[in-house]
């Protein structure tokens, strides 16, 4: 098996069009055979369906990636159209009564022979048919098809607006006092003496953390929070209404109930219960840390009674610098991008017994670095897959950080390939961005290590969606260990980051964890309420939820929900991040604090949590690794400490 042969950037359009035509034709051909002349053997029916799934995935995955990263707008637009074609065909197939009857008539007895998992595949396939409305009347199925097609369009437009709506604040250079010197050097003033600060992360994050001028911080924050407004308000209203209609047409009370059925949490009403549980646990830590921040704010603004979201990051950094003795600008000097990237590969290679070899291959942009991933365990030298790192911001590119699938792995047929898409500085990085890089790379590892099973349906990150963040959140812990960091975090003179500084960084990060937890619960509540209640005024609902859950009040005139991209993909389930963090803290408890590379534990984690992909329920994967069901205890202890 060989990795996918990608086209050069200028040949992407014909490559994608030909791939889509071939893949969709293959899927339709397999479906026709299953309708008219299905195999007698139940296992052969499932294998044929898995072939169809693989064919569609091999179209949808690169289309989704390239729609978000390709520098040519015409390619991005074509890929969005291809995504819509795949979604349309998936809906058509899952609503096909003749196909459903083929699967519904299979005898599951004896399915789980040497290959295993076939009965699990059959169960999930039948569930997919029913959730798509296959058992509804013709009129209802037609309406469901219309809804799905429109939801695809809305999701693409929502993401596209956020991606393309880059705003700028232009201010005199002297008003940017406090910004890192390397940032200022990379942002010279224009002939009018003004510096443009964009809403992209490499600009907006340090501006909100370091600029002394409160008015500039507020301008940048408002610009950042206003991306996508007002256009996305109407898109979201329509999206929420259509999701609710879809759910009720197939027999569910609302969209959260429909969505939660296939997640660990299991039921829609359990979502607000979980949100309130976390919010209550975080209340004390939040109030404790906010009191410290307010005390520091009053040194500058004596009559202040509350702190704005435009000032929170800045004053948290001042507390960390002045009271906890952590200067984020000093910390940055140890995290040059190239060293961090190479260190990440060294650390994860050692932990999971992998070797990364750089490869020269065609990609969509010159920024992309590609590596073949080899195992150094078991069959030493086995090629496990290929990864691509696209880590710097550019026009027209996805604005956040995420792992995209390029190809699902299937034993003996296709190697897994994944892409890390981020927007980091080319120079020095904030430590927060270092942990983000470790986090997102965790998804990439999960995809590659879990891409060697027998069924496409269970390949890679194919577990319940409220578990997928847990392995990545756990990997962040390695970005906080002093000895790990000292292996790659060195200053310009080559001196490793001091152990005592890392200890202070950890203490400084713990400062504000209650604030962060409550902010996350605000986001989670918003994603749930917008879907469960479908408020007529999204801004008013957001303001009320921010008042109830968030550490800061609404910044008047802002509409952050319009650029909250997770309302597209995670829909009502943004609670996922905190749910996964609870599990991640429990998973990490198995690693000894003094030896994060202990080979027995690392191998057990790799083999029992990552490598199985979606072949087991997430709760069972965790229990297999821990030797017990997961609990809330480790997270609660961490939050309270």
N, C-alpha and C positions, 0 to 999 in steps of 0.2 A: 504494500500500500504506500502511496505517496501523498503528500499534502496537496491541497487544491492549487492548481496553476492559475493564478490571478492575471488579469490583463494589466497593461500599463494604463495610466489615468486617461490617456486620450483614446483608448480602445474599450473603455468600460461600457459605453452605451451599447454598441453592437453585441458585446459579450453578454450583458445582462438580458438584452432582448432575446438572443438565441437561447440562453439558459432557461428563461421563463417559458418560451414556446415549447422547448423540449420537455421540461419538467411537468408543465401542466398537461401536455399531451400524454405523457406516461401515466400520470395520476388518473386521467379520464379513461385511458385504456384499461388499467387495472380495475377500476370501478365497473366498467362495462362487463368485463369477464366475471366479476363477482356477481353481478346482477343476473347474467344470462346463463353462465355455466360455472357455478362455484365448485371448488374442489370438494371431494367427498370427505376428506379428512379435515377435522376441525382445526388442527394445527396448521395445515396448509392454508386455510382461509385466513387465519391470523397472520401468517407470514406474508400473504399477499397484501393484506391491509397495512402491514408494517412497511412493505415496499412502497405503497402509496404515500404513507406518512413521510418516509424518507425523501421521496421525490418532491413533495410539496415543501418540506423543510429546506431542501437544497435550492429552492427558489426563494422562499420567504426570508431565510436568514441573511443571505448577502444583500437582498433588496432592502431589508430593514437597516442593515449596517450602512450601506452606501447612501441611502436616503438621508442619513444623519452626518456623514463625514466627507462625502465627495466634494471637491472644490467646484465642480461644474453644476450650476443650478439645473441645467437640462437633464443631467444624470439623476440628480436628486428627485426631480419631478417624475421622471420615468420610473424610478424605483418605488416611489409612492404609489404610482398607478399599478405596478406589478404587485405590490403588497395588497392592494385592494382586490386585484384579480384572484389572488390566492385566498383571501378571506371569503370572497364571494363563492369560490368553488368549495371551500370547506363547509360553509353554511349549506350549500346545495347538497353536498354528500351526506351531511349529518341529518338532513331533513328527508332523505330518500327512504321511503318506506320499504322499497324492495331490498335495499341494502340492509336496513335494520332487520328485516325478517330473516335474512341469511344468518346474521349474527345471533339473533334471538332464538333461532332454531338449533344452534350448536349445542352439543352435549359436552358440558365441561368435564365430565368424568374422564380421567386418564390424560387430561391435557398436560399436566405437569410432569413430563418425562425428564430426560436428561437435560434439556435446555431450561426447564423451569420457567416460572413467571407467566405462563400462558393464560392460566385462569385469572390472574390479576389483570392482565391485558384485556381479556374478554369482559371482565366486570367493569373496567373503566371505559371501555369502548361503548358498551351498552348505556352506561350512565351519560356519556357524551351525547349519544343519540337522543336520549330522553330530555336532557337539558336544552337541546337544540329545538325541541318541539316536534320530534318525528311522529309522536302519537296524537298530534292535534289535527284539526281539519284543514282542508286545503287553503281556506281563507286565512286562517291563523298562521299557517306556515308561510304563506306569501308575505304577510305583514312582518313576521319575524325576519325573513330574508331582507326586506326593505330596511328594517331597523338595523340589522347587522351591517349592511352596506353603508348606511348613513353614519353609524357609529365609527366605522373605519375612517370615513372622510373627516368626521369631526375630530377624531383623535389625531389624525395627521395634520390638520389645519391648526389645532391647538398647539401641538409641538412646534410646528413650523413658525408660528407667530412668535413664540417664546424664543426660538433659536435665532430668528432674524431681527428681533426688536432689540438691538443694541443701542443704548442711549449714552449720551456724553454730558459730562459737566466740565465746562471750560473755566478755569480759574487762574489768576495770576500765580506764578511760580512761588512767590513768597508766602502765599496762603497755604501752601502744602508743607509747611514746616512740620517736622515730626516723621515724615515719610522716610523709609530707608534710602540710604545714599545710592545703592545700586538701582533702585526703582527710579529715583530722580534722574540718574544718568541715562536711563533707558527711555525717559519721557522728556525730551528737551522742549522748551517753550517755542511756540510758533512766532512768526514775525511781530505779532501783536503782544507778545509777552505772556501768552496764555498756554496752559498745559491742559490737554484733554484727558480726563479720567473717565474710562468707560465703565459700563455696568458688568463687563466680563469679570470673572473671579480674580484673575491676577491683578486687576486694578481696584475693584470695589472692596475686596476683603481687606487689603492693607490700608486703604483709605479710611475705612470705618474703624480700624483698630488703632491707627497711629496719628492721623492728622490732628493737630492741636486745635485748629479752627473749628468751633462747633457748627458754624453755619455751613462750612464745606461738608462736614460729616453729614449734616442733615440733607443737603442737596444730593449727595451721592446716595444716601439711603432712600430718599424719596424716588430718585430715578430708578434705583434697583427694584424697589417695590412696585413701581408703576409699569414695569414691562408687561406687555400684553393687554394693557387696559387702554381703551374700553372694549376693544374688539372681542376679547375672549369671554367677556361676561355673557353675551348672548350664546356663544358656542357652548359654554358650560351649562347654561340653563337648558338648552336643547339636549345636551348629552345626558344630564341627570334624568330628564323626563323620559327619554327613550330607554335608558337602562331600566327605569322603573316599569315602563310598559312591557319591556321584554320579560322581566322577571315575573310579572303578574300573568302574562300570557301563558307561561309554562308552569304556573301553579304555585308561585312563591309569594309571600306577603309583600316583599319589597326587594330592591336590589341587594342590600347588605345580606339578607337571608339567602338569596340565590348565590352570591359570591362566597359567603362563608362556608357553604356546604362542602366545598372542596378544599378547605383549609384546616389546619390543626384546630383552630378555635371552634369550628363546627357549626355555629349558629350566630345569626346576625345580632340578636339581643345580648350576646356575650361580649360584643365589642365595647359598648359603653360601660359595661361592668368592669372590664379590664382597664379601660381608660381611667375610670374613677379610682380604681385600686392603686394604679401607679401615681395618679395625681395626689391622692391622700398620702401615700408613702413619701412623696417628694415635697410635700408642703413645708415641713419643718426645715429640711436642708435648704430649700429655696429661700425661705424667710431669713434664715441665719445668714446666708451669703448676700442677699439683697441688702441687709442692714449694713454690712461692711461696705458694699458698693455705695450706698447712699451716704454713709459717713464721709467717704472720699469725695463724692460729688459736692457735698456741702462745703468742702474747703474752697471750691471754685464758685459755687452758686449757693450762698448761705441760706436762702429761703426756699430751696428745692424741697418739694414734698413727694416727688416721684421721679423716676428716670425714664427717658424715652428710649425706644429701640435704636434711635440714631446715636445714642450715647453709651449704650450698655457695653458694647464690645470695647470701646475706648477706655471706659472706667474699670472694667474688669482687668484690662491689660495694665492699667496704672496700679491697681491693687496687687497684681501679680509681681510687677516690677518693684514697687516701693515697699510692700509689706512681706511678700513671699520671696523677694529677691530673685525674680526671674524676669530678665529683660528679653522680650521676644525678638528684638532686633539683634541682640547678641546671639541668641539661640539660632537665628537664621544663618549665621556665619558658619555653622557646622553642617549645614544641609544644602550643599551644592547639588543641583539636580542630577548631574552625571554620576556623582558618588552615591546618591540615594538609589538611583535606578540599579546600579551595579550591586549595591549592598543588598537590595531587595532580592535580587536573583541569587546571590550567595546565601542569604539567610534561608530562603524557602527551599533552595536546593539542598542545603544541609539538613533542614528539618524533615523534608519529605523524600530525601534520597533521589534527587533529580539533578540533571545536568542540562544547562541551556546553551545551545550553540548558535551564535549569530548566523543568519543566512541572508544572502543577497537574492531578493526575488522582487518581482513586480508588485507594486501596491498602488493605492489611489493617491498617495501624496509622499513627497520626499521626507517628511517628518517621521514617517512610520519606520520603526525598527522591528525586525522579525527574528524569531528564534525557534529552532526545533527543540523539543523537550524530550529528553531521554531519561529512562529509569536507571538508577544505579543500585536498585534493589532487585532481588530475585534474578530474573533474566537480565543481567547487567548489559546495558547498551541498547535495550529495546526502545524503539522510537514510539513515544506516546502521543505525540501530536505537535501542532505548531501554534505559536502565539504571536500576535502583532501588537505593538505598543504605539498608540497614537496619542501622545500625551501633552501636546501644546495647543493653545487656542489659535483659531484663525476664523476668518469670515465664513459664514455659512455652515459652521460646524456645531454639532451638539454642544450645549453650554455647560453641562454638568459633568458627572463622572459615572461611568457605567461600563459593564462588560457586555459586549455584543457577541452573539454566536455567529460564526461564519460557516461552520459545518458541524453537525452532530457526529459523534463517533459511534461506530458500530463494529463490533469485533469481526475481523477478517474482511471487512468491506470498505470502511471509510474511517480515516483518522479524524479525531476531534480537532477543530480549529476555533480559536476565540480571539477576540480583539478587545483591548483595554482602551477606552476612549475617555480622555481627561483633558483638563485645561490648566496645566501647571506652568509656572514660570520656567524660563530656560536657564535662569541663574540660580539665585538662592530661594529656598522654599521655607515657608512657615512650617513648624513641626506639625501643625494640624493637617497640612497637605501631605506630609509624610505618612501620617496615619491613614489618611484617605487612600493614598496609593497602596498601602498594605491591604486595606480593606477591599478595594476593588480587585486587587490581584488575587485575593482569596476566592472571588467568584471565578476568575480565570482558571485557577488550580482545580476548583470543584468541577468545572466544565471538562477539563482535560483528563483528570484522574477518573471521573465518572463516565468517560466516553469509551468504555471497552466492554460493554455488555452485549446482549443478544437482541435487544429490542430498541428501536428508535424512541419509542414512547418513554422509556426510562433512562435515556441518555443524559449524562451531564447533570446540570442543575434542574432536575425534574421532580424535586420533592414539593411538598405543599409550599405555597408561596409565602406563608408566614413563618417558614423555617429558613428560607434561602439566605437571609442575611446573617444567620447565626454563625456559620463557619467563618465568614468574612469579619464579623465583629470580633470573634475570638482571635483571629490573626493580628488584629490591631495591637494585642498585648505585646507582641514581639517588637513593635515600634516604640515601646515604653521601657524596655529592659536595658539597663545601663551597659551591660557587656555586649549585648547585641548591637546597640547603637555605636559603641566605641569601635566596632569592627568596620564601620564605614563613615561615621559622622566625624569628620576632621575639619579643622579650620584651614585658612589659606596657607598656614605654615606647616600643616600636616599633623597638628596636635589633636588627639582624640578628644571628644567632648568629655568634660570632667564628670566623674561618677556623682559628685555632690550636686552638680548642676542638674543632672537627670533626676535625682531625688527631689530637688526643688521643683522641677518641671512637673513631676508626677503630683506633688502636693498642690501646685498651682492648677493643674488640670482638675483635680478633685474639687478645688474651689470652684463653685458654680455648677456642679453636676446636678444639683436640685433645680437650679434655674434651667439648665438644658433639658432635664426630664419634663418639666412643666411646659416648656416651649414645644417639645415633641408631642405632648398630650393635647396641646392646642391644635397642632396640625392634624393629629389623629382624630380629634373630635370634629374638626371641620370636614375632613374627608367623609366621616360617617354621617354627620347631620345633613350635609349637602345632599347625600343620597337617600337617607331615610326620610327626611322631612321635606326636601326639595323647596327651600324657602324662596319666596318670590323676590326678595331683596337679598342677594348674596352678600353685599357689603354689610348690611345691618346684621345679618346672621354672623358674619365673621367678627364684627366688632363685639357682639355679645359673647361669643365663644372665647375671644381673646381676653375679655374682661374676666371670664370665669376661670380660665386655665393658665393663661400666659403670664410670665413675670413682668411684662411691660404692657401698657395700655396701647390702644390703637394710635398710630400716627395719622392725624387728620389729613384727609385728601389722598390716602393711599389705598391700594386694592391688591394686596399681595396674592390673593387667591388666583388672580388672572395669570400669574406666572408660576403657580405651584404645579409644576409638571407632573407630580405624582397623582394628581386627580385624573390624569389620563390613564397611566398604566396600573397604579395601585387602586384606583377608584375609591371604594369605601374602606379600604384595608390598610391605610397608612399606619395603623396600630402595629403593623408587622415589624417595624424597626424595633420597637420596644419589646414586643413579644419575643423576637429573636434575641435581643440583648439579654433578656432573662435567661434564655437557654445558653447563650454564649458564656455568660459568667459561670454557669454550672459546668459546661464543658471544660472551661479553663481550669476549674478546680482540680482536675485530674492531673495537671502538669505540676511538677514540683517547682516551687519558687526558685530554688537554687540551680535547676537544670532544665531549661526550657527545651533542650534538644535531646532529652532522655529518649533513646531510640525505641524502647519497647512501647512507651506511651504514644510517641509520634507515629509509629507504624500501626498501632491499633486504631488510632484516630483516622489515619489515611485509609486503612483497609475497611473500617466499619462505618465510617461516616461519609467520607468523600467518594471512595471508589464505587460504592453500590448505586450512586445516582438516585433514581427514583424507584428502585426495585423494592423498597420497603417504605412503610409509613415513617415519617420523620420521628415520631415518638419512639418507634422501635429501633431506628438507627441510633438515637441518643442512648437508649437503654442498653443496646448492644455494647456501646463504648463505655458508659459509666458503670454498667452492671446493676442499674436501678433506673426507675423513671426520673425524669428531670423534676426539679423543685424550684421554688421561688427564693429559697434560703440564701444562696450565694449572692443573688442580685440585691436582696433586701439588706444584707450585711454590708455590701459595698456602698449602697446608697446612703445608709445611716452612718457610715464611718466618717 
